[in-house]
């Protein structure tokens, strides 16, 4: 079909990959940092354009026929009637809207009405909560808001020359708090509840639709959020889950329908293919490993992993509930981590090291079970993050998760997913691909780990962990825990 490009505009940088549209083979790449503080909670969107231009310098996009855009999620770009910026964009890591989110929950009558309406319960990160915060904290600016975009919407709009028509995609829309993945429609009443008045919202495009074509003939696909783009870049499908190991953790799976969860533990996103991506977050993951390494006086996680491998499954009876920052799944925001099973024979550094890995993985398995309890099938687990390469993780994860574990080689899967979306839109526009069938690209190189004989051992570790969790936090996951 030709050559396509995918760009990923994250909170700190822009990456661009240029790919063969038929195979997905990466032909060349570009990178540029954003000229903003990495931990900033606000940004001038022009900085994203400057970074994009720098990343594309040197003829990187020569010969490209279509571009896909992925960008940081939950950002909000408020525009006035002329399309100008009302204020700097509010980013996903801005927590000032926590009170606003709670106000919105109360205003609609609780968590269940929100879950039923849009598949998620408002959090500070959601644009709907940011609108409420603006209405309360910056009322004059809020009155000027005539349209709202997310970062990838704004970038697509700029690439097309700021046309009258503004667009988004299902994935991005599902993270706003005012679009339902279940019904495929906006809830303008929730925008008015938050902002105090109606405003224009971007048209939601289908997975293979194009947002438009530049005067030079360059096709721009719908774009999407980083989570959805990464899932598309990885090539996950029904039966697959993606476990992300950051300071906090998340479990995301592909499912055929949107899930409404009144507890708020499941956030129901749409994906970039027409399916759905229910996600469960944990407040603690690698932060528990780093804390243990510091406690033991180790230099890093590699040393912690090597020490843990000197122990045996079950950590000689030690169990670490890794709720160091409170916990979101289960909902124990004010609790603390707990170490149990201390006996003379278990009080050795290697057992504590292993208990930190087992605690982290068991906590994520708890999150996975929240999805499984709602009928989400998990046969294969993609493990992402630098810690996924540690032997202590790779040896324990298949048995604890009860599934094949895939550790893909490091790559910018969000940019690859954006490029794959561009190839799909290009092929559909040429009549070479069906709008219902994305291009089949070569699988990423990966290591595979099977539970095999370790399945029974891993499930015994989980049983030990679950019994401890239930003893200390009875009913945390309800009566079926």
N, C-alpha and C positions, 0 to 999 in steps of 0.2 A: 504493500500500500504506500510505502514511503517512509519518511522520517518524522518522528514526533518528539515533543519535549514535555517533561513534567517538572514543575517547580514546587518546592516545599518552602513556604515562608513561615518559619517557626518563630518562637519568641525572641530568638537570639541571632538567627542567620537565615540566609536563603541558599538553598541547594538546587541545582538544576541538573537533570540528567537528560541526555539526548539519546533516543533509542530507535532501533529498527522497529517499525510498526507491526511487522509480521511476527517477529520472534521475541522481541523485548530485549535483545542484546544491547548493552550500553555502549554507545559509540564515543561519547565524550561527556565531560562533567564540568560544572562550574560551581563556585562557592564564594560567598561574601558575607561578612558579619553585618548585623544591623547596627547603625550608628546610634544605639540607645543602650541604656543600662540593661543587662540581662534580666535583672529582677524587678524592673520597672513595672508598675501597675497601670501606667498610661503610656500612650505613644502617639506621635504624629504619624499618621499613615504614610505621609510622604517619605518617611524613613524606609518603609518597606519597598517603595518604588526605587529609591536610590540604591538599596541593597540589591534589588533585582537587576537593575541596570549594570551594576558592577559585576555581578555573577555571570551575566550574559555577555560580558565584554570579549573582545578578541574574535568576533565572528562565531561565537558558540552556537548561535541559532541559525546559522547559514544552512539553507536547504530544508529547514523545518516546515512542515505543512500544517501542524496542529499543536496546540499547547493546552495542557491541563494544569490546573492550579489547586494545590492544597495549602492550607494555612492553619495557624494556631486556632484552636476552638474557643468558643464562649466569649470571644472579643465582641465588642459592640462599637460600631461606627455610626454616630448620630449625625444626620444631615438636615440642613434647612431646605426651604422650598427651592432654592437655586442650586442645590446639590453641594453647597459648601459645608465645611465641617463646623458643627455647632460647638464642639469642644474636642480635646484630644480623645482618641479611642480608649475605651476602658477594656483592659485585658482580662483574660480568664483567671489570672492569679490574684485579682483585686478582691479582697475580702470585706470591703466596706459595706457591701450589700447584705451582710448576714441578718441584720435586724429587718431590713426590707423584705428578705425572703420569708422570715417568720411572719411578718405582717401579711404578706400575700397568702400564706397558708391559712392563717386565721380568717382572712377576708373571704376566702372561697369555702370555708367551712371545714378545713382540716386537710390531712394528707390524701385521704381516699378520693375526694372530688378532683384533686389535681392529677393523681395517678390515672384516673379514668379519663380525664380530659385530654392530657397530652403525654401520658406514659412516664412522667417523672414528677418528682416533688421539688419545688423551687429550692435551689441552693444559691449561695452568694455569687457563684460563677455564672449562673444563667443570665442571659440578656434581659429576661423578664424581670429579674430582681434588680439588675442595674438600672432599668427604666424606673422602677419604683424608687430606688435610691436617688436618681436624678430629680424625680418629681418632689421628693422630700428635702433634699439637700441643695439642689440647684434649680429652684422652680422657674427662674427666668430663662435659663438655658433649656429646661424641659419644655417650656411653652413654644420654643422655636423649632423643636424636633418635628420634621415633616416626613422623614423616612429613616429607616434603620437597616443597616447592613452589617454583616459579619466580615472579618478580614478577607476571606477568600472571595466573597461577593464583591467587595470594594476593589480588589485587585483585578478581577475579571472585568468589572465595569471600566476601570482605568485603561486596561489593555484594549478594550473595544472603543475607546475614545469618548467615554461618558455618554452613552446613548440614553434616550428617554426610557427605554425598557431596562429595568434592573432585574437580575435573576439570582437564584440560588439553587441548591439541590436538596434532595430529601435528607441526606446525611446532615448537612449543616443546619437545615431547618429544624430537624428533630432535637437539636441541642439548645434551642432558643427558649423553651418553656411556653411558647404560644403557637406551636404547630404540632399536630398529632400524627405520629407515625402510624397509628392504628386506622385513622380515617383518611389520612393523606390531605388534611386541610388545616388552614389557620384557625385560630380562635381569636378574632379581633377583639372580642369582649375582654379577654385577658390582657391584651395590650392596653386597652382603655383603663382597665382596673389598675394597671401598674403605672401608666404614664399620665393618666387623667384625661387623655383625648386620643382619638384615632390617629394613625400615621400610615404612610404607604409602606407596604411590605413587598419584598422581591418575589417575582414569579418563581414557583418551584418547578424545576425541569426534571424530566426523567433521566435515568442513568446514561442513555446513549445520545441524549439531545445536546445540541450545541447552543451555547449562549449567544453566538453570533460569529461574524467574520470581520476581520479588520479590513480597512480600505486596500491593504496590500494583498488580501486574499488569504490571510492566516486564520485558520479556524480556531476558535477558543471553545473548549468544552465547558460543561456546567461547573466544574470545580467541586471541591468538597472539603470537609474538615480533615485534620491530620489523622485522627483515629480511623476514619472510614477509608482514607487513602492508603494508610499502612496495611489495613486488612486486605484491600484489593491488591496491593503490591505483593503481599505475601501469598495471595492466591487461596485464602482460606474459604471453606465452604461448609455446608451442613455437616455436622459431626465434628467440626473443629472448634477448639477454644484457643484463645491467645492469652497467656499469662504474662503480664509485664512486671518485671522486678525493678522498681525504682525505690526511692526512700519509702514511699508508699507503694501499694500494689493494686492490680486490677485483674479481673478475669472477664473476658469478653468472648462471646460465642455467636455463631451464625445460627439464626432461627427463622422459621417460615412465617412467624407472626409477631406483632408487637405484644409486649407483656405489660400489663398494668399491675403495679405493686404498691399497695397502700402503705407498706412499711417504709418505703423509700430506699430499700437496699438495692433494688434493681432499677437502673436507669435504662429506658427503652429507646435506643437510637434506631434510625434507619441506616442502611449501609449504602454503598455506592453501586449496588447491582440490582436493587429491587427487593432485597431481603431485609432482615432486621438484625441489629446488633445489641442484644441485651448485655449490660455491663454491670458488674458488681465490684465496688472499690473496697480496699482495706486501707486503714490509716497507717499501717506498719508493714514493712517488708524488709528491705535491705538496711533500714535504720536499726533493726534489731541485730543484724550481723555486725554492723559497725560499732554499736554499743558494746557488744560482747567482745569484739576485738580490742577495744580500748580498755575494757575491764581486765582483760587478760594480758595487757601490755604488749600486744602484737602490732606489727607495723602496717598490716593491711589484711584484706579479705583472702588473699592467696595463702597467707600464713594461717589464718583461721580455718580455711578449708583443709589444708594439710594436717593441721592438728585434729580436726574433726574426723578425718579418715583413720585416725589411730583408735577411735572409739568403735562401738558396734551399734547396729540399729537398736533404737530404744534408749540410747545414751545412759545405760546402766540405771534406768528408772528415772532419770532427770526429765522433767517436762517444763518447757518455757512457754508460757502464754505471752506472746510478744506485743502486748497492748501498751507499748511505751508512751504513746501519745493519745491515750484513750483509744477507742476503736469505733469504726463505722459499721463493720460487719463482723460480729453482731453489734447492735447499737448500744455501745457502752462508752459514751463520750467522756465520762469522768472517771473511768477506772484506770488502773495502772497495770504494768506487766507483773507476772508472777512466776517465780521459780519454785517448783515443788519436787519432791522425791529425794531430798537430801539425806543421804546415809554416808557412813564413813567410806564405803567402797565407791560411792558415786561422786565424791568430792575431789574430782581430778579435772584438770584443765581440758583434757580431750573430750570428756563427757559434756561439759558445759558448752564447748565449741560445737559439738554435734547437736546438742539440744537446741541451739540457736537456729541451725539450719532446719531441723525437723519442725520446730515451732513455726518458723516462717512458712514452710511449705504446707503444714497442716492448716494454718490459718487461711492460706489461699485455697486449699482443698475445701475448707468450710464454705468459702465464697463460691466455689464451683458447685457445691451441693445446693446452694440457694437456687442456682439456675437449673440444675438437674431436677430439683423438686417441682419445678414448673414445666417439666416436660422437655427441657433442652437436652439434646443428645450430645454427649462428649465422648468421642472415640480416640481423638488425637489432640495433643496439647502442644502448641507452639510456645516456646519459652524465650522471652525477649529480655534484653538488658545485659549489661556487662557481667553480672553475677551468674548469668545462665551458663557461662563457660567454666565455672568452678567445679572440680570433681565432686565435692560434697553435695552440690546441687544435682548434678547429673546422675549420681549414683542413687540418690534417694527419691527424686521426683517421680519416676515412672511408677514405683510401687505405691507411693502416697497418693498420687493422682489416679491410679488405676487405669492408666492409658499409655499409649505410645507417646513419647516426648520427642519433639522436633526442635533442635536448636539451629536456627538458620545462621548462615554466615553474616557478619555485620554488613549492613547496607542501608541506604536511605529509602526504606520501603514506602514512605509517604510520597516521595518524589516519583518513585517507580509506579506507585498506584495512580498518581496524577497523569503520568505518561501513558499508562494503560488506558485510562479513561479517555485521553485525547485520541488514542488509536481507535478506540471503540466509536467515538463520535465521528472520526474521519471515515472509518469503514462504513458506518451507517449512512453517512452523507453520500458516499460513492456507490451505495447499493451492494457493497461487498460483504457487509456484516449485518446480521439481524439485530434490531434494537433489543431483542431478548437474549442475545448470546454474545458475551464479551469475547475479545480476542484471546486465544489460548497461547500463553507465553511460557517459555521454558521455566521450570521450577528453579527456585534459588538453591544453591548448594547448601546442604545442611547435614548435621549429625543426627542420627536416629538412635533412640534408646527405648528398648522394650521392657515392660515390667517382668516378663518371664517368671523365673522362680522367685523373684523378689516381691511378687505381688502379695503373697500371704504375709511376708515380713512387713511390707509397707502398710498393709491394712492393720496389722497388729500395732504398729507405731501410731497410726491414726486412732485406733480404739483407745490406746493409753492416753493420747492427747484429749480426745473427746470426753473421756471419763473425768479427766482433771478439769476441763473447762466446764462441764456440767455440774461438777461438785462445787466449784467456786462461783459460777454464774448460772445457776439453775434456770432453765427455760429461756436462755438467751436467744435461741433460735425457735422457740415455741415448743409445743408438746411433741412434735415429730422429730426433734433434734436427735 
